[in-house]
Amino acid sequence: MEASCHSDPSTRKSHHSDKIKNNLVSRLNRIEGQIRGVKGLIEKDTYCDDVLNQIAAIQSALNSVGKILLEGHMKSCVIERLQEGDHEVVDELLITINKLMK
């Protein structure tokens, strides 16, 4: 699979292997199910602490997806763009990391 990490947003693509993509999709499907489960808990007036614990689990699962994506991004796109002399990628990455850490 040929991919490009150039700074032009209209041409940017990821470098994910099929294995990584399948892993991420699987994780996101589980998260989607967890979110539907929380909705059901709220509809059934489940005790708030139990709902909050489920929300914490969802947030942790989303953070795991983000970590996998961030690692892949740094090992492919960021390195590639730095090697091409595009140092703006560092500022872009810092902005993204700040958003993830909110």
Backbone as a chain_set.jsonl record, in Angstrom:
{"seq": "MEASCHSDPSTRKSHHSDKIKNNLVSRLNRIEGQIRGVKGLIEKDTYCDDVLNQIAAIQSALNSVGKILLEGHMKSCVIERLQEGDHEVVDELLITINKLMK", "coords": {"N": [[0.85, -1.183, 0.0], [0.728, 2.079, -0.971], [1.384, 5.112, 0.55], [1.039, 8.499, 1.567], [2.408, 11.107, 3.472], [2.418, 13.805, 3.193], [2.234, 17.37, 3.771], [-0.04, 18.555, 2.687], [-3.382, 18.593, 3.3], [-5.344, 17.485, 1.604], [-4.168, 15.407, 0.264], [-3.145, 13.657, 2.095], [-2.589, 10.501, 3.595], [-2.932, 7.574, 5.657], [-0.576, 5.18, 7.03], [-1.386, 2.654, 7.797], [-1.245, -0.802, 8.398], [-3.111, -3.687, 7.261], [-3.533, -5.341, 9.425], [-3.254, -3.628, 11.668], [-5.306, -1.813, 11.084], [-7.559, -3.518, 11.21], [-7.406, -4.224, 13.912], [-7.834, -1.709, 15.127], [-10.428, -1.103, 14.174], [-11.855, -3.199, 15.31], [-11.514, -2.619, 18.051], [-12.846, -0.143, 18.122], [-15.412, -0.948, 17.424], [-16.071, -2.42, 19.711], [-16.034, -0.342, 21.58], [-18.104, 1.221, 20.61], [-20.225, -0.513, 21.156], [-20.043, -0.492, 23.945], [-20.771, 2.143, 24.459], [-23.418, 2.161, 23.571], [-24.342, 0.44, 25.525], [-24.048, 2.008, 27.854], [-25.887, 3.989, 27.304], [-28.199, 2.452, 27.471], [-28.058, 1.782, 30.196], [-28.493, 4.261, 31.372], [-31.058, 4.782, 30.45], [-32.377, 2.842, 31.91], [-32.246, 3.816, 34.431], [-29.946, 3.186, 35.968], [-27.744, 2.909, 38.755], [-25.786, 5.744, 39.406], [-22.966, 5.644, 39.926], [-22.219, 3.205, 38.842], [-22.677, 3.671, 36.13], [-20.877, 5.749, 35.683], [-18.476, 4.377, 36.069], [-18.505, 2.708, 33.84], [-18.315, 4.635, 31.849], [-15.737, 5.569, 32.388], [-14.308, 3.3, 31.647], [-14.794, 3.293, 28.905], [-13.545, 5.682, 28.156], [-10.894, 4.988, 28.716], [-10.542, 2.927, 26.863], [-10.813, 4.371, 24.464], [-8.582, 6.033, 24.746], [-6.595, 4.116, 24.45], [-6.897, 3.415, 21.749], [-6.203, 5.882, 20.648], [-3.494, 6.024, 21.457], [-2.349, 3.93, 19.977], [-2.761, 4.885, 17.371], [-1.293, 7.285, 17.523], [1.314, 6.348, 17.982], [1.806, 4.942, 15.576], [1.583, 7.075, 13.788], [3.723, 8.719, 14.559], [5.87, 7.035, 14.021], [5.756, 6.782, 11.307], [4.493, 8.904, 9.479], [5.397, 11.31, 10.787], [8.196, 10.938, 10.999], [8.798, 10.59, 8.278], [8.047, 13.082, 7.178], [9.774, 14.8, 8.586], [12.234, 13.896, 7.614], [11.983, 14.793, 5.04], [12.396, 17.414, 5.442], [10.329, 18.908, 6.408], [9.478, 20.6, 8.966], [7.255, 21.602, 10.171], [5.585, 19.632, 10.93], [6.135, 18.947, 13.526], [5.034, 20.984, 15.132], [2.359, 20.578, 14.411], [1.994, 18.012, 15.464], [2.376, 18.509, 18.213], [0.158, 20.133, 18.779], [-1.873, 18.281, 18.32], [-1.268, 16.353, 20.317], [-1.702, 17.899, 22.598], [-4.47, 18.23, 22.373], [-5.287, 15.583, 22.723], [-4.609, 15.203, 25.372], [-6.34, 16.636, 26.919]], "CA": [[0.0, 0.0, 0.0], [1.5, 3.301, -1.021], [0.712, 6.173, 1.28], [1.801, 9.725, 1.617], [2.166, 11.908, 4.672], [2.746, 15.191, 2.9], [1.497, 18.328, 4.59], [-1.289, 18.96, 2.043], [-4.45, 17.758, 3.863], [-6.153, 16.806, 0.59], [-3.444, 14.246, -0.26], [-2.593, 12.863, 3.189], [-3.145, 9.174, 3.857], [-2.223, 6.897, 6.736], [0.277, 4.049, 6.676], [-1.812, 1.516, 8.613], [-1.341, -2.131, 7.794], [-4.436, -4.282, 7.427], [-3.59, -5.878, 10.79], [-3.509, -2.488, 12.573], [-6.649, -1.318, 10.77], [-8.526, -4.46, 11.762], [-7.323, -4.076, 15.363], [-8.496, -0.451, 15.494], [-11.865, -1.228, 13.898], [-12.382, -4.101, 16.333], [-11.577, -1.852, 19.303], [-13.892, 0.872, 17.993], [-16.697, -1.641, 17.483], [-16.338, -2.71, 21.134], [-16.338, 0.938, 22.228], [-19.457, 1.563, 20.162], [-21.125, -1.344, 21.95], [-20.031, 0.012, 25.322], [-21.533, 3.399, 24.494], [-24.837, 1.76, 23.535], [-24.627, -0.119, 26.844], [-24.211, 3.114, 28.8], [-27.18, 4.6, 26.989], [-29.202, 1.565, 28.066], [-27.993, 1.918, 31.658], [-29.137, 5.535, 31.729], [-32.494, 4.606, 30.211], [-32.903, 1.972, 32.974], [-31.995, 4.49, 35.713], [-28.91, 2.471, 36.701], [-27.024, 3.683, 39.76], [-24.848, 6.65, 38.729], [-21.578, 5.215, 40.052], [-22.013, 2.127, 37.872], [-22.612, 4.3, 34.813], [-19.605, 6.481, 35.619], [-17.405, 3.393, 35.893], [-18.548, 2.291, 32.439], [-17.786, 5.759, 31.069], [-14.283, 5.543, 32.58], [-13.791, 2.204, 30.824], [-14.864, 3.753, 27.514], [-12.48, 6.671, 27.97], [-9.639, 4.249, 28.689], [-10.483, 2.231, 25.579], [-10.536, 5.389, 23.443], [-7.185, 6.428, 24.909], [-5.772, 3.054, 23.869], [-6.963, 3.604, 20.296], [-5.401, 7.072, 20.365], [-2.071, 5.692, 21.617], [-1.941, 3.12, 18.825], [-2.695, 5.794, 16.218], [-0.195, 8.228, 17.729], [2.571, 5.635, 17.77], [1.958, 4.725, 14.14], [1.784, 8.374, 13.145], [5.084, 9.18, 14.841], [6.845, 6.145, 13.387], [5.676, 6.838, 9.846], [4.293, 10.24, 8.905], [6.245, 12.345, 11.394], [9.578, 10.69, 10.575], [8.885, 10.848, 6.837], [8.008, 14.527, 6.915], [11.012, 15.387, 9.092], [13.293, 13.544, 6.662], [11.778, 15.644, 3.866], [12.673, 18.785, 5.842], [9.081, 19.561, 6.807], [9.498, 20.651, 10.426], [5.938, 22.018, 10.658], [4.925, 18.442, 11.467], [6.335, 18.928, 14.981], [3.994, 21.848, 15.696], [1.095, 19.873, 14.202], [1.96, 16.912, 16.426], [2.202, 19.072, 19.557], [-1.244, 20.56, 18.879], [-2.664, 17.066, 18.444], [-1.008, 15.771, 21.638], [-2.425, 18.735, 23.574], [-5.906, 17.885, 22.288], [-5.47, 14.241, 23.308], [-4.348, 15.222, 26.806], [-7.339, 17.451, 27.623]], "C": [[0.887, 1.235, 0.0], [0.705, 4.391, -0.332], [1.626, 7.374, 1.338], [1.409, 10.524, 2.844], [2.481, 13.369, 4.427], [1.804, 16.135, 3.624], [0.182, 18.793, 3.966], [-2.415, 18.043, 2.52], [-5.263, 16.993, 2.826], [-5.465, 15.555, 0.048], [-2.917, 13.332, 0.839], [-3.343, 11.554, 3.361], [-2.355, 8.562, 5.003], [-1.432, 5.715, 6.187], [-0.151, 2.783, 7.398], [-1.83, 0.222, 7.815], [-2.767, -2.642, 7.995], [-4.606, -4.807, 8.854], [-3.922, -4.761, 11.784], [-4.918, -1.96, 12.341], [-7.716, -2.211, 11.383], [-8.566, -4.378, 13.287], [-8.078, -2.826, 15.809], [-10.002, -0.538, 15.291], [-12.521, -2.119, 14.945], [-12.542, -3.378, 17.669], [-12.711, -0.831, 19.26], [-15.282, 0.24, 18.001], [-17.068, -1.974, 18.925], [-16.726, -1.437, 21.879], [-17.75, 1.384, 21.867], [-20.498, 0.765, 20.949], [-21.194, -0.885, 23.393], [-20.861, 1.285, 25.446], [-23.03, 3.097, 24.43], [-25.256, 1.185, 24.885], [-24.852, 0.963, 27.888], [-25.54, 3.819, 28.566], [-28.307, 3.771, 27.606], [-29.227, 1.658, 29.582], [-28.708, 3.185, 32.112], [-30.65, 5.419, 31.547], [-33.143, 3.76, 31.312], [-32.682, 2.553, 34.376], [-30.997, 3.726, 36.585], [-28.184, 3.43, 37.631], [-25.87, 4.454, 39.104], [-23.399, 6.172, 38.781], [-21.262, 4.101, 39.06], [-21.879, 2.679, 36.453], [-21.279, 5.029, 34.647], [-18.422, 5.538, 35.435], [-17.361, 2.876, 34.454], [-17.997, 3.391, 31.525], [-16.266, 5.812, 31.189], [-13.648, 4.444, 31.733], [-13.771, 2.591, 29.35], [-13.749, 4.747, 27.23], [-11.114, 5.99, 27.885], [-9.466, 3.528, 27.356], [-10.191, 3.202, 24.436], [-9.09, 5.874, 23.529], [-6.255, 5.384, 24.305], [-5.752, 3.15, 22.347], [-6.09, 4.794, 19.896], [-3.911, 6.797, 20.462], [-1.555, 4.885, 20.436], [-1.788, 4.006, 17.587], [-1.52, 6.753, 16.331], [1.151, 7.561, 17.472], [2.83, 5.411, 16.278], [2.251, 6.01, 13.394], [3.218, 8.854, 13.339], [6.127, 8.341, 14.105], [6.806, 6.197, 11.865], [5.628, 8.282, 9.361], [5.255, 11.284, 9.467], [7.687, 12.169, 10.941], [9.757, 11.023, 9.102], [8.935, 12.341, 6.546], [9.243, 15.238, 7.448], [12.17, 15.112, 8.135], [13.198, 14.367, 5.385], [12.06, 17.116, 4.184], [11.448, 19.566, 6.27], [8.978, 19.542, 8.336], [8.197, 21.165, 11.019], [5.191, 20.849, 11.292], [5.07, 18.382, 12.989], [5.276, 19.785, 15.654], [2.617, 21.19, 15.569], [0.927, 18.762, 15.234], [1.728, 17.418, 17.846], [0.762, 19.534, 19.781], [-2.132, 19.339, 19.091], [-2.495, 16.43, 19.819], [-1.723, 16.576, 22.709], [-3.916, 18.448, 23.56], [-6.188, 16.531, 22.949], [-5.363, 14.267, 24.826], [-5.349, 16.066, 27.587], [-8.173, 16.611, 28.547]], "O": [[1.714, 1.403, 0.896], [-0.484, 4.575, -0.589], [2.84, 7.262, 1.174], [0.236, 10.607, 3.206], [2.783, 14.1, 5.371], [0.712, 15.746, 4.038], [-0.643, 19.378, 4.667], [-2.423, 16.856, 2.196], [-5.822, 15.944, 3.145], [-6.123, 14.72, -0.572], [-2.294, 12.315, 0.532], [-4.57, 11.507, 3.283], [-1.235, 8.986, 5.287], [-1.601, 5.31, 5.037], [0.683, 1.899, 7.593], [-2.36, 0.163, 6.705], [-3.528, -2.099, 8.796], [-5.694, -4.727, 9.423], [-4.782, -4.937, 12.647], [-5.645, -1.688, 13.297], [-8.663, -1.725, 12.001], [-9.639, -4.454, 13.886], [-8.867, -2.874, 16.753], [-10.77, -0.094, 16.145], [-13.62, -1.824, 15.414], [-13.569, -3.504, 18.336], [-13.447, -0.669, 20.233], [-16.226, 0.828, 18.527], [-18.224, -1.835, 19.323], [-17.635, -1.449, 22.708], [-18.496, 1.866, 22.719], [-21.525, 1.306, 21.359], [-22.264, -0.884, 24.002], [-21.571, 1.473, 26.433], [-23.819, 3.708, 25.151], [-26.378, 1.407, 25.34], [-25.752, 0.846, 28.719], [-26.23, 4.198, 29.512], [-29.245, 4.315, 28.188], [-30.296, 1.619, 30.19], [-29.434, 3.181, 33.106], [-31.425, 5.894, 32.377], [-34.323, 3.937, 31.615], [-32.901, 1.874, 35.379], [-31.179, 3.627, 37.799], [-28.032, 4.614, 37.329], [-25.083, 3.887, 38.346], [-22.678, 6.281, 37.789], [-20.166, 4.057, 38.5], [-21.056, 2.202, 35.671], [-20.635, 4.937, 33.602], [-17.471, 5.865, 34.725], [-16.28, 2.635, 33.917], [-17.301, 3.109, 30.55], [-15.578, 6.071, 30.203], [-12.573, 4.637, 31.166], [-12.831, 2.252, 28.63], [-13.087, 4.67, 26.195], [-10.276, 6.376, 27.07], [-8.375, 3.517, 26.787], [-9.407, 2.888, 23.541], [-8.447, 6.099, 22.504], [-5.234, 5.733, 23.712], [-4.701, 2.985, 21.728], [-5.333, 4.722, 18.927], [-3.139, 7.284, 19.635], [-0.451, 5.126, 19.949], [-0.81, 3.893, 16.849], [-0.827, 7.006, 15.346], [2.024, 8.138, 16.822], [3.929, 5.659, 15.784], [3.07, 6.032, 12.476], [3.852, 9.337, 12.401], [7.135, 8.862, 13.627], [7.723, 5.71, 11.204], [6.632, 8.811, 8.883], [5.857, 12.05, 8.714], [8.334, 13.138, 10.543], [10.739, 11.656, 8.715], [9.765, 12.805, 5.763], [9.719, 16.187, 6.825], [12.99, 15.993, 7.876], [14.206, 14.612, 4.722], [11.973, 17.968, 3.301], [11.531, 20.777, 6.474], [8.46, 18.592, 8.923], [8.038, 21.17, 12.24], [4.277, 21.049, 12.092], [4.21, 17.82, 13.667], [4.678, 19.363, 16.644], [1.81, 21.237, 16.497], [-0.149, 18.593, 15.807], [0.964, 16.816, 18.601], [0.212, 19.341, 20.865], [-3.031, 19.354, 19.932], [-3.48, 16.009, 20.426], [-2.294, 16.0, 23.636], [-4.558, 18.425, 24.61], [-7.192, 16.359, 23.641], [-5.967, 13.432, 25.499], [-5.218, 16.2, 28.804], [-9.064, 17.13, 29.219]]}, "num_chains": 1, "name": "protein.A"}
